[in-house]
Amino acid sequence: MGRMRARDTEHPQAKLDHGGVATIAPSEFTSGFELIVDGTPQSHVDLDDPTHLHFEYIVRMGAVIDQLPAGPLTAVHLGAGALTVPRYIDATRPGSRQQVVEWEAPLAALVREHLPLPKGASIRIRIGDAREGVQKLPAALTGACDLVVSDVYSGAQTPAHLTSVEFYREVSQMLSPGGVLLINVADGPGLAFARRQVATVAAVLPEVAVLADTQVLKGRRFGNLVVAASASPLPTEWLPRLLAAGPHPAKIAQGAEVKTFVQGAHIVTDADAVASPRPDASLFLR
């Protein structure tokens, strides 16, 4: 059956430095395992098939990554949970060089021990705050990253200091001229937080697209929106068809739709930044 069970114990746990407990448990709905923090599923990993992306928003991130130019990527991940996206890139683009900044050392140790990375994967994990971590990355990465993924949660919320225009300016400096920034934004009905986030990102990187379930994008229920941004036109030619086809049908908003989406939304600064809304149990749909 391959490596279909986590090693050592069925439900290994780790107490996190900044509060809460992380648990790795077999998925109840599909193959692989889930990383659960205080009852909230954070990641899904299939050790036998790293290309198996279970959570809907991760599927959409994967769809954007697949549109990037062929070949290995230079990528930075700010927050990575059980390293689902780094594993996906390693499997689909051999030779990629990846850096991960993770806030919780016990979580990183738990994942390394019980959900080991593939042998030979060039994935370096650094422990620390995402914003401080960006500043400490090797200078050679500045202006050289094909991809930066921001998917940072403390408990069930993105910390306020990782939502501001100042933060996105710092992150954008890592991107190559055609590099893409992907952000996981969770929000509920009305999308007040998400609209401000998209407006803030658009103030830094002019090319912006938003990918989400149609009902989430209309602000009718809580869910995840994937924001893709770049200084250059985004490689989204085939995305609308791919997203509509499933397995998790979704919509991509671009151009005039994004301008309408952010109308009236104020840019977030360090002075007025707030953490993302707390999700409910319906966030991670199976």
Helices and strands as residue ranges (DSSP letters): E 13-15, E 21-26, E 33-37, E 40-45, H 56-67, E 74-78, H 84-92, E 97-102, H 105-114, E 123-127, H 130-136, G 139-141, E 145-150, G 160-162, H 165-172, E 175-187, H 192-202, E 207-212, H 214-217, E 223-230, H 239-245, E 251-254, H 256-262
